Amino acid sequence: MSEVSKLLAGYSVPKVAKVRQTFNNDLLEDVEGTVRKGLEEKCSEIKPGARIAITCGSRGIDHYATIIRTVVNFVREKGGDPFLVPSMGSHGGATAEGQEEVLRRYGISEETVGAPVVSSMEVVEIGRTNKGLPVYIDKNAYEADGILLVNRVKPHTSFRGKHESGLLKMLAIGLAKQKGAEMTHFLRFENMAENIIAVGSIGIEKLNIIAGVCTIENGYNHVAEAHVLRKDEILEKEPGYLEAAWSRMPRIALDEIDVLVVNEIGKEISGCGMDTNIIGRYHTRAASGGPNTIKLGVLNVTEKSEGNANGMGLADFMPRHMYNEVDFDASYMNTLTSTEPNSTRVPMVLANDKEVFQGCIKLCGQVNQDDIRMVIIRSTKYLDEVYMSEAAIKAAVMPVEVVGDFFEVPFDENGNLTLFADKH
């Protein structure tokens, strides 16, 4: 046993109980039909034989394959020739093959949606902003006869503005590939809200964008709304959709958390691996809000993230097995493009998951174990069922339902958490 392990061994982990949290549950029953109807109303420009690029990003969007398949089928029925363009900036290791693989892991491929994936990192410059930043666009999309944008609208993890994550960001960053994403981020997140509008506006002006398809999700990650916008409606209407997304955001039911342990982080969960709005920690000064989290531990990087551990830098502790899973090239490419190395700084690496808990407990500032407000979550995407200590439940600022009795946090013989073992 190392000296660090001996030091931490004296710190016991508080018992927890399963807690159900309740969020907005607005649900769109017919996603496919709604998207189809919107396309019929807003898309009349597809000519027979026209090659139409459809954007596909790197987030876990509800009904993702269904939405893309609906768009593909619509284009083909109008006589067009649809193809998919990975539109995820520098993700997938900033390689064409890596980005195609990201889509495959989300169930997006020619076999599943009926259109080929045309993946390339080559871009074309289409203009410059008033601050002199070059505006780039994927070469295949640029050479197409039309572009259909597809994305979810939601609050961004790193900045605040009228447009955050959504159609304009897909155009300004996702479809701009690594080179364009780097340029849009170049003036840092403090200027991102302005840059996205500047870059996106040039894209709207210069490109044949047929329409944008966007969704808004409820507090349980299911589609609550779906909209189709003409390109001249994107700048005007997307801010309202962002407000609707904010109103449906889930949260952890505490304003003050002494110990927060996140079982897994990943790019399909959030751009920062975990949603900063949920954990209350940020890698930029351009965003704020959420709970005051005193100590934060992370335990795993998801398989779909393929070693991209962007966001681990927001944590205080991580276990050795997670450190061994990190692909530093992919992680650093992501943060060098987005200009914020804070998100991939390496937390203190401890022997196992239990020591991550103990490290957080040692440094959380509570003298009495009974006072530790501890919360354990699977990820920031799944907050309907979480685990809380008794002190955390007592401190809840919104109604929660305690399910069952309090129990010892379970670890295996190697000291690793088994609470979510059936959910990997």
Secondary structure, 3 states (H helix, E strand, C coil): CCHHHHHHCCCCCCCEEEEEECCCCCCCCCHHHHHHHHHHHHCCCCCCCCEEEEEECCCCCCCHHHHHHHHHHHHHHCCCEEEEEECCCCCHHHCHHHHHHHHHHCCCCHHHHCCCECCCCCEEEEEECCCCCEEEEEHHHHHCCEEEEEEECECCCCCCCCCCECHHHHHHHHCCHHHHHHHHHCCCHHHHHHHHHHHHHHHHHHCCEEEEEEEEECCCCCEEEEEEECHHHHHHHHHHHHHHHHHCCCCCCCCEEEEEEECCECCCCCCCCCCHHHHCCCCCCCCCCCCEEEEEEECCECHHHCCCCCCHHHCCEEEHHHHHHCCHHHHHHHHHHHCCHHHHCCCEEECCHHHHHHHHHHCCCCCCHHHCCEEEECECCECCEEEECHHHHHCCCCCEEEEEEEECCCECCCCCECCCHHHC
